């Protein structure tokens, strides 16, 4: 009897397993043929930080303020930079991060004043030694000289537009001031004529009396 119960229990277990297999067989597969297919990552996915490339300038906007380096609890960020002749903002000349030390806390992203840092979507990186340094400026190096030239032109154009607006505003203010003076002079002249006419009319009335 015990043997029969064990056989029946095994058959029931087998049919339950087969029913699950059959049910899953007709569902859409969730596996990826990696590395030929790339996964769709969540917006909340965190990986090594990266510099954002802005469409307006086709470059990053790191000004080497060192805010991220100072706040990093893992001391994994190293930045150098300085002024560039012809443009107002400072530029970073070195931006490396030791990913082996990074805790992905996000403090560097939060304090960035130019909002030029974000998490990258790297998911298949591997480090083979303790010094896993990543150069965040590497992808911008070839374009840096062109960026500086274009930035000078943008700043010169902005300065010229600002100067033209100031001149237009000054001219408008002068025109309004002149119009105000003419209007005031016209009112005073009219008031003088009215006063003179009233005086003449009063004298004529006195003569008739």
VMD Tcl script that draws the C-alpha trace (Angstrom):
set ca {
  {0.00 0.00 0.00}
  {2.79 2.33 0.86}
  {4.43 1.50 -2.47}
  {1.26 2.39 -4.39}
  {0.98 5.72 -2.58}
  {4.58 6.54 -3.46}
  {3.98 5.66 -7.12}
  {0.81 7.77 -7.26}
  {2.56 10.65 -5.52}
  {5.39 10.46 -8.04}
  {2.94 10.45 -10.96}
  {1.06 13.45 -9.56}
  {4.35 15.29 -9.08}
  {5.38 14.41 -12.63}
  {2.10 15.68 -14.13}
  {2.30 18.90 -12.12}
  {5.83 19.50 -13.39}
  {4.85 18.71 -16.98}
  {1.81 21.03 -16.77}
  {4.08 23.91 -15.69}
  {6.52 23.09 -18.49}
  {3.72 23.02 -21.08}
  {2.27 26.29 -19.77}
  {5.65 28.07 -19.99}
  {6.35 26.54 -23.40}
  {3.83 28.83 -25.13}
  {4.84 32.03 -23.30}
  {7.08 34.70 -24.81}
  {10.73 33.93 -23.97}
  {12.48 36.31 -21.57}
  {16.02 35.13 -22.21}
  {18.47 37.11 -24.34}
  {20.96 35.72 -26.83}
  {23.82 37.61 -25.19}
  {26.09 39.13 -26.43}
  {24.22 39.38 -29.74}
  {21.21 40.95 -27.97}
  {21.52 43.86 -25.57}
  {19.39 44.08 -22.42}
  {16.90 46.90 -21.83}
  {18.09 48.55 -18.62}
  {15.91 50.28 -16.03}
  {16.26 54.09 -15.68}
  {17.27 53.41 -12.07}
  {20.20 51.22 -13.15}
  {23.49 52.39 -11.63}
  {26.91 51.85 -13.12}
  {30.11 53.88 -13.41}
  {29.57 57.62 -13.73}
  {30.08 59.35 -17.08}
  {30.16 62.88 -18.46}
  {27.05 63.97 -20.33}
  {27.52 65.13 -23.93}
  {25.26 68.15 -24.54}
  {23.68 68.57 -27.98}
  {24.26 72.35 -28.08}
  {28.04 72.04 -27.70}
  {28.65 68.37 -28.58}
  {30.83 68.18 -25.48}
  {30.71 67.95 -21.68}
  {30.46 70.95 -19.34}
  {32.91 69.98 -16.58}
  {34.53 73.14 -15.19}
  {36.95 71.34 -12.82}
  {35.29 72.80 -9.73}
  {36.34 69.66 -7.77}
  {32.97 69.49 -5.98}
  {32.54 65.81 -6.86}
  {36.11 64.99 -5.89}
  {35.74 66.65 -2.48}
  {32.43 64.97 -1.61}
  {33.39 61.45 -2.78}
  {33.47 59.17 0.32}
  {35.59 56.59 -1.53}
  {38.23 59.08 -2.76}
  {38.05 57.50 -6.20}
  {37.80 60.67 -8.35}
  {40.84 62.61 -9.58}
  {40.32 65.87 -11.52}
  {42.63 68.53 -12.92}
  {41.78 71.60 -14.99}
  {42.12 75.33 -15.45}
  {41.31 78.40 -17.51}
  {41.41 78.22 -21.29}
  {42.44 81.30 -23.24}
  {39.53 82.90 -25.01}
  {36.63 81.32 -23.10}
  {35.07 82.22 -19.76}
  {34.62 78.81 -18.14}
  {37.36 76.56 -16.84}
  {37.79 73.15 -18.51}
  {38.76 69.81 -17.05}
  {41.99 68.40 -18.49}
  {41.94 65.21 -16.42}
  {38.97 63.28 -15.02}
  {39.66 59.72 -13.88}
  {37.69 57.44 -11.59}
  {38.80 54.25 -9.87}
  {35.74 52.05 -10.42}
  {37.16 49.41 -8.07}
  {36.63 51.86 -5.18}
  {33.38 53.51 -6.33}
  {30.35 52.69 -4.17}
  {27.83 54.17 -6.67}
  {26.45 56.45 -3.94}
  {25.59 59.22 -6.44}
  {26.85 62.12 -4.30}
  {29.08 63.34 -7.14}
  {26.05 63.53 -9.45}
  {24.00 65.42 -6.85}
  {26.59 68.17 -6.23}
  {27.65 68.79 -9.85}
  {26.86 72.49 -10.49}
  {26.81 72.09 -14.28}
  {24.71 68.88 -14.24}
  {27.24 67.14 -16.46}
  {27.48 63.84 -14.55}
  {25.20 60.82 -14.75}
  {25.28 57.05 -14.34}
  {26.42 55.17 -17.41}
  {24.69 52.05 -18.76}
  {27.78 49.84 -18.60}
  {26.88 46.33 -17.48}
  {29.59 44.10 -18.92}
  {32.76 45.77 -17.63}
  {35.42 43.66 -15.95}
  {38.51 44.66 -13.99}
  {41.62 42.55 -13.81}
  {43.64 44.48 -11.23}
  {43.12 46.70 -8.20}
  {43.65 49.94 -10.15}
  {40.52 49.98 -12.29}
  {40.86 53.55 -13.52}
  {38.43 54.91 -16.09}
  {39.20 58.06 -18.12}
  {35.94 59.99 -18.45}
  {37.47 62.53 -20.87}
  {38.72 59.95 -23.36}
  {35.68 60.14 -25.65}
  {35.92 63.98 -25.76}
  {39.66 64.35 -26.42}
  {39.54 64.41 -30.23}
  {36.86 67.12 -30.27}
  {38.31 69.39 -27.54}
  {40.16 71.84 -29.82}
  {37.14 72.24 -32.07}
  {34.94 72.78 -28.99}
  {37.22 75.57 -27.73}
  {37.17 77.30 -31.13}
  {33.38 77.05 -31.39}
  {32.93 78.16 -27.78}
  {35.00 81.30 -28.43}
  {32.74 82.08 -31.40}
  {29.60 81.45 -29.32}
  {30.81 83.73 -26.53}
  {31.85 86.47 -28.98}
  {28.45 86.27 -30.66}
  {26.66 86.40 -27.28}
  {28.78 89.41 -26.22}
  {27.99 91.22 -29.51}
  {24.26 90.54 -29.10}
  {24.38 91.78 -25.51}
  {26.18 94.94 -26.60}
  {23.67 95.53 -29.40}
  {20.75 95.07 -26.99}
  {22.32 97.51 -24.53}
  {22.85 100.08 -27.30}
  {19.26 99.62 -28.52}
  {17.93 100.01 -24.97}
  {20.05 103.16 -24.47}
  {18.84 104.63 -27.77}
  {15.23 103.84 -26.87}
  {15.66 105.44 -23.44}
  {17.18 108.57 -25.06}
  {14.32 108.74 -27.57}
  {11.73 108.42 -24.80}
  {13.50 111.08 -22.76}
  {13.56 113.46 -25.74}
  {9.89 112.79 -26.46}
  {9.08 113.44 -22.81}
  {10.94 116.75 -22.89}
  {9.18 117.82 -26.11}
  {5.81 116.85 -24.62}
  {6.56 118.79 -21.46}
  {7.72 121.82 -23.47}
  {4.53 121.64 -25.56}
  {2.36 121.52 -22.45}
  {4.20 124.49 -20.90}
  {3.86 126.49 -24.13}
  {0.14 125.71 -24.34}
  {-0.36 126.63 -20.70}
  {1.48 129.93 -21.30}
  {-0.75 130.77 -24.28}
  {-3.89 129.96 -22.30}
  {-2.69 132.10 -19.43}
  {-1.92 135.01 -21.81}
  {-5.35 134.67 -23.46}
  {-7.06 134.71 -20.06}
  {-5.14 137.85 -19.11}
  {-6.09 139.62 -22.38}
  {-9.73 138.61 -21.93}
  {-9.72 139.97 -18.36}
  {-8.28 143.30 -19.49}
  {-10.94 143.60 -22.23}
  {-13.72 143.00 -19.71}
  {-12.28 145.68 -17.41}
  {-12.19 148.18 -20.38}
  {-15.85 147.56 -21.22}
  {-16.82 148.07 -17.60}
}
mol new
graphics top color blue
foreach p $ca { graphics top sphere $p radius 0.5 }
foreach p [lrange $ca 0 end-1] q [lrange $ca 1 end] { graphics top cylinder $p $q radius 0.2 }
display resetview
